[in-house]
């Protein structure tokens, strides 16, 4: 029942797309995104924070790159992660700062 308004909004966005009204299409997609995110949040879905140090319990490191950031810091998010209560549904896929190397 919570997702039915999201379905309605998505249908309106698709109608706007058929009419080639780009501004209305973008507005419709934003509305659907906001509605879906709000419905999921009400059910307890939370985005996994990615600011700060890499945490193997909630992050998946896909790459390690040299950076000015501290070693082990998350420097880029490739895919957001989510949890439902204490359960990780999908870890955040991130790029982590590699150890700094000394310039010769």
C-alpha positions in Angstrom: 0.0 0.0 0.0 2.9 2.4 0.8 4.3 1.9 -2.7 1.1 2.6 -4.7 1.7 6.4 -4.8 5.2 5.7 -6.1 3.7 3.6 -8.9 1.2 6.4 -9.7 4.0 9.0 -9.8 6.1 6.7 -12.1 3.2 6.3 -14.5 2.8 10.1 -14.6 6.5 10.5 -15.4 6.2 8.0 -18.2 3.2 9.9 -19.7 5.4 13.1 -19.6 8.2 11.2 -21.4 5.7 10.2 -24.1 4.8 13.8 -24.6 8.5 14.8 -24.7 8.2 17.3 -21.9 11.8 17.0 -20.6 11.3 19.4 -17.7 8.2 17.6 -16.5 10.0 14.2 -17.0 12.9 15.2 -14.8 10.5 16.6 -12.2 8.5 13.4 -12.3 11.5 11.2 -11.9 12.7 13.3 -8.9 9.2 13.0 -7.4 9.2 9.2 -7.8 12.7 9.0 -6.3 11.7 11.1 -3.3 8.5 9.1 -2.8 10.2 5.8 -3.0 13.1 6.9 -0.7 10.6 8.2 1.8 8.5 5.0 1.7 11.6 2.8 2.2 12.9 5.1 5.0 9.6 4.7 6.8 10.1 0.9 6.7 13.6 1.3 8.3 15.9 1.4 5.3 19.0 3.5 6.0 21.9 4.5 3.7 25.3 3.3 5.0 27.5 6.3 5.8 30.7 6.5 3.7 32.4 9.5 5.2 35.5 8.6 7.2 37.5 5.4 7.4 36.8 2.1 5.5 34.8 -0.4 7.6 34.8 -3.9 6.2 31.5 -4.7 7.9 29.6 -2.2 5.8 31.9 -1.3 2.9 33.3 -3.3 0.0 36.6 -1.9 -1.3 36.7 -2.2 -5.1 39.9 -0.1 -5.6 42.7 1.4 -3.7 44.2 4.7 -5.1 46.9 7.0 -4.0 45.4 10.1 -2.4 46.1 13.0 -0.1 43.5 11.6 2.3 44.6 9.4 5.2 45.3 5.8 4.4 42.2 3.7 4.6 39.8 6.6 4.1 36.9 6.3 1.8 37.6 8.7 -1.1 34.9 7.8 -3.6 31.6 5.9 -3.5 30.9 3.8 -6.5 27.6 2.4 -5.3 25.6 3.3 -2.2 25.1 0.7 0.5 22.0 0.1 2.6 21.0 -1.5 5.8 17.7 -2.5 7.3 17.9 -2.2 11.1 21.2 -4.0 12.0 21.3 -6.1 8.8 23.4 -4.9 5.8 21.3 -5.4 2.7 24.1 -4.3 0.4 27.5 -3.0 1.4 28.7 0.4 0.0 31.1 -0.2 -2.9 34.0 2.3 -2.4 37.4 3.4 -3.4 39.9 3.6 -0.5 43.0 5.8 -0.1 46.2 3.7 -0.5 49.2 4.2 1.7 51.2 7.3 0.8 54.4 6.5 -1.0 57.6 8.5 -0.5 58.7 10.5 -3.6 62.3 9.7 -4.6 
